[in-house]
């Protein structure tokens, strides 16, 4: 049933993230982006499903009871993404206490990409729940002049600029919105 698919999907993601945090598994960068992007999409559709289903429905009760409260739970999603970022060690604290994105160059491993893409996933998640200022704080550590990390996954690059632009728009920072969308459109035109 569809409920079984949702539960199995959740269990699979938990296992994937546990594995990549503990083992160095070389994966194509595009696969890693697709995994992270789909993770947030699955969360979003699960929320839509929960909104439609009646709490007294036996299927809902069974799914929630068997998941120990973690089944596509917002706080658990935040926790997972933060754990991946921490484990990947992609953020480096500067002398002034600010964080910057670490570029590992030739030594970039799968866990680093999971961390980089977890930042974009956190950005998207905050946009989905309407926390636009929080979304912008997440990307403060990203130097937009050094985005070769993200350009290895075209869809991630576009998503990041789209969500940053949207966050600027929703916070009334219209000049930044225009600037970000101009960069995004020039990138798309350059590589289409």
C-alpha atoms as one frame of an Amber mdcrd trajectory, in Angstrom:
protein
   0.000   0.000   0.000   0.981   3.662  -0.248   1.467   3.783   3.519   3.932
   0.902   3.354   5.861   2.777   0.664   6.065   5.867   2.891   7.311   3.842
   5.843   9.814   1.912   3.733  11.020   5.142   2.144  11.650   6.638   5.593
  13.512   3.524   6.732  15.622   3.491   3.557  16.668   7.120   3.973  17.613
   6.557   7.606  19.754   3.594   6.554  21.364   5.525   3.667  22.297   8.436
   5.918  23.597   6.146   8.655  25.739   4.325   6.100  27.236   7.390   4.402
  28.135   8.917   7.760  30.048   5.797   8.796  31.541   4.527   5.549  33.292
   6.214   2.634  31.120   5.135  -0.286  32.094   6.795  -3.570  28.887   7.917
  -5.266  28.364  10.141  -8.295  27.713  13.738  -7.251  24.431  13.819  -9.164
  23.165  10.781  -7.273  23.968  12.452  -3.971  22.043  15.565  -4.982  19.111
  13.438  -6.150  19.071  11.570  -2.829  19.008  14.811  -0.822  16.488  16.518
  -3.093  14.176  13.515  -3.049  14.498  13.263   0.744  12.968  16.722   1.151
  10.379  15.973  -1.533   9.346  12.781   0.295   9.023  14.779   3.507   6.856
  17.348   1.742   4.519  14.739   0.242   4.318  12.941   3.574   3.180  16.197
   5.196   0.539  16.611   2.506  -0.602  13.027   3.139  -0.855  13.663   6.884
  -2.915  16.788   6.235  -5.450  14.799   4.192  -5.790  11.685   6.301  -7.989
  11.560   9.356  -6.219  11.123  12.678  -8.662   8.409  13.689  -7.865   6.403
  10.535  -6.373   3.051  11.540  -3.660   3.211   8.845  -2.482   6.557  10.151
  -2.456   5.284  13.714  -0.474   2.195  12.692   2.129   4.150  10.748   2.634
   6.704  13.522   2.723   4.048  16.260   5.368   2.001  14.458   7.652   4.951
  13.746   8.344   5.998  17.352   7.291   9.546  16.448  10.097   9.970  13.924
   8.208   9.095  10.744   8.844  12.098   8.465   8.868  14.371  11.507  10.056
  17.958  10.907  12.380  18.078  13.898  13.883  14.706  12.962  14.498  15.950
   9.394  16.319  19.016  10.767  18.343  16.778  13.086  19.354  14.422  10.262
  20.483  17.270   8.004  22.464  18.931  10.797  24.130  15.611  11.677  25.207
  15.139   8.069  26.613  18.680   7.921  28.495  18.176  11.176  29.853  14.768
  10.172  30.948  16.086   6.761  33.034  18.864   8.356  32.204  21.246   5.509
  31.820  24.277   7.772  34.934  25.865   9.224  34.778  28.442  12.013  36.823
  31.571  11.265  38.719  33.730  13.760  35.748  36.102  13.959  33.400  33.243
  14.920  31.709  33.113  11.523  31.411  29.898   9.564  32.669  29.473   6.027
  32.285  26.647   3.591  35.304  24.382   3.339  36.313  23.345  -0.183  38.191
  20.043  -0.179  39.138  20.303  -3.864  40.517  17.019  -5.195  39.973  15.371
  -1.804  36.209  15.909  -1.795  34.488  12.688  -0.761  30.850  11.612  -0.869
  30.235  12.647   2.744  31.361  16.183   1.872  28.828  16.362  -0.960  26.139
  15.038   1.368  27.058  17.923   3.675  27.074  20.546   0.920  23.724  19.363
  -0.367  22.317  19.142   3.170  22.852  22.904   3.420  20.705  23.391   0.328
  18.163  20.934   1.736  18.024  22.945   4.987  17.549  26.063   2.897  14.639
  24.454   1.046  13.117  23.052   4.234  13.118  26.468   5.894  11.472  27.968
   2.814   8.786  25.268   2.907   7.898  26.056   6.517   8.023  29.828   6.007
  11.222  30.584   7.944  12.780  32.812   5.321  15.255  34.613   7.626  16.468
  31.245   8.946  16.905  30.084   5.358  19.138  33.061   4.609  21.223  32.441
   7.732  21.937  28.922   6.488  23.541  30.200   3.303  25.537  32.959   5.023
  28.501  30.584   5.028  28.445  30.189   1.254  30.788  32.388  -0.761  28.934
  32.881  -4.049  32.238  33.398  -5.880  33.327  29.848  -5.020  30.406  27.738
  -6.124  32.231  25.092  -8.118  31.164  22.642  -5.405  27.519  23.192  -6.252
  27.924  23.545  -9.999  28.789  19.844 -10.204  25.080  19.201  -9.729  23.298
  21.588 -12.094  19.882  21.124 -10.444  21.345  21.838  -7.008  22.977  25.023
  -8.232  19.700  26.241  -9.713  17.714  25.197  -6.628  20.069  27.012  -4.294
  19.795  30.284  -6.203  16.038  29.902  -6.581  15.466  29.356  -2.847  17.863
  32.139  -1.834  16.113  34.489  -4.266  12.729  33.439  -2.939  13.868  34.013
   0.656  15.089  37.499  -0.271  11.771  38.208  -1.953   9.757  37.056   1.061
  11.869  39.182   3.420  11.377  42.296   1.294  14.987  42.484   0.106  14.078
  43.172  -3.498  17.457  44.379  -4.773  19.106  41.165  -3.551  16.248  39.208
  -5.108  16.874  40.761  -8.502  20.647  40.287  -8.195  20.311  36.587  -7.278
  17.778  35.881 -10.036  19.991  37.690 -12.580  22.897  35.430 -11.616  20.619
  32.402 -11.883  19.248  33.382 -15.275  22.683  34.163 -16.689  23.898  30.749
 -15.492  20.924  29.029 -17.120  21.423  30.960 -20.370  25.123  30.176 -20.374
  24.621  26.405 -20.014  21.381  25.705 -21.843
